[in-house]
């Protein structure tokens, strides 16, 4: 768990890097502080140790013979394999291994690293800096380019503005996308001028400017029809074993999210088994109860805790509140963040530094409703009928309709294209958007669709599966917010399902083993047989948290309504003030829709941003009027 901050350019200043790091700190002490400063670059890394090789290791390494400096933030999960490939000493730090990898493979070095990381390589001879982000972008990295050419880079976005010399303005294009429910942070953020380095990419900084290259992209291929179902199950079980083991290697206690669902429970079961075999304490389970609400899952979480003989901390979220300033540590939070604050505090007091999660499982194996199309593309009519639900209900009209639509999409593409063209542009967008916000949102949605279509694979399902891992709200905005919040609370979130080896094992599954019409994740369930209670393992009805969210929002109704009546979004030209005010008031009287919640969250962020801009030492700014948005 580390924070990386640096400046690259003629005016790089170590004092500004210190301010960036100070802005990014959270609860608890740091184990190490490393710095490097020379003409052209200033680097700082602040670290908390989570795995054995972190202890006592410097996060910055220098190869004087080659004129290279490497600053490392993250974890290498296949150190033994990398050390063998390099012929290196096992005593090398991660920064030193990355330095050796670049010496051997050059710009191809990241392809040989398995793990979660952000690191920079400064080459004195070439007068350039390379900033590398891990394959799936689990570790974030942000950067801004000042008018004088200085490039400022940080794994914490707020650190970029710590020095007061860069204006903090809202990004209208991203705000419009967020209002449409598609806040996917591909290479921009909510703040204008802030760039995100995309997963599997390298940022190259030279005196003449910046450029990016891609060293890894999720491939939709790899489906292995030769393996028997039992062999696929064993491959997934083995990959998950390796992923969990690589994240629990430290000497410190382990904590884990325990929702009561299949994903977090699977991680808990594997971790508990490994820790028990290593004579280490069972993981501390963290569970949010929702007493008196339909989404309460205490029964299942307690069943898992009893099965693996692990202690569990429970905090009730049924009375949670969520208002405009509930979670100042992140830009867009949620009702669960206050409960997570308490749970993470309990984990930290118990000595845990990492919290295992089940996040990523949905992205690699959930139903996409494109399974029918995929089956028809392969000529597997029985599989298509099974995914349409006709094996369960042969006379079901909806099932036949699903099959017919899939047939039209695959066999009559021109008809489908004409049908889509007749639909009113912007169907499904909030009614209170202004014309220019609507146009910008549609442009962003079209870009996301084009990204999916650009994936080189004939199957729409496989294209969707590939894009899901790097280009969704969950894997960009939400993941980054959760990581930032946990770091502020003094713990690090680790996601075994997002280990590239686990991802590849799930991507190799034939479509019929990925999901079924009435039961998602059948192969994971089979892999976890004997480790989880049957009531958790074979539960088919998902839990929805709508009641929890609505109750938390409604408790802060009097704080939200004034934001709608004096709307910053309207001032920016993104929403019609009267329609928006009416929509919010009606939502609090009736159904609090996702459209309204999205908009109000953005109003809350804009209000906090406005307050921050008027704080001492902050840069003064004026609100843009929206005229620069797409017409």
Buried (B, 14 or more C-beta within 10 A) or exposed (E): BBBBBBBBBEEBBBEBBBBBBEBBBBBBEBBBEBBBBEEBBBBBBBBBBBBEBBEEBBBBBBBEEEEBBBBBBBBBBBBEEBBEBBEBEEEBBBBBBBBBBBBEBEBEBBEBBBBBBBBBBBBBEEBBBBBBBBBBBBBBBBBBBBEEBBBBBBBBBBBBBBBBEBBBBBBBBBBBBBBBBBBBBBEBBBBBBBBBBBBBBBBBBBEEEBEBEEBBBBEBEEBEEEBEBEEBBBBBBBBBBBBBBBBBBBEBBBBBBBBBBBBBBBBBBBBBBBBBEEEBBBBBBBBBBBEEBEBBBBEBBBBBBEBBEBEBBBBBBBEBBBBBEBBEBBBBBBBBBBBBBBBBBBBBEBEBBBBBBBBBBBBBBBBBBBBBBBBBBBEBEEBBBBBBBBBEBEEEEEBBEBBEBBBBBBEEEEEBEEEEEEEEEBEEBBEBBBEBBBBBBBEBBEBBEEBBEEBEBEBBBBBBBBBBBBBBBBBBBBBBBBBBBBBBBBBBBBBBBBBBBBBBBBBBBBBBBBBBBEEBBBBBBBBBEEBBBEEBBEBEEEBEBEBBBBBBBBBBBEBBBEBBEEBBBBBBBBBBBEBBBBBBBEBBEEEBEEBBBBBBBBBBBBBBBBEBBEEEEBBEBEBBEBEEBBE
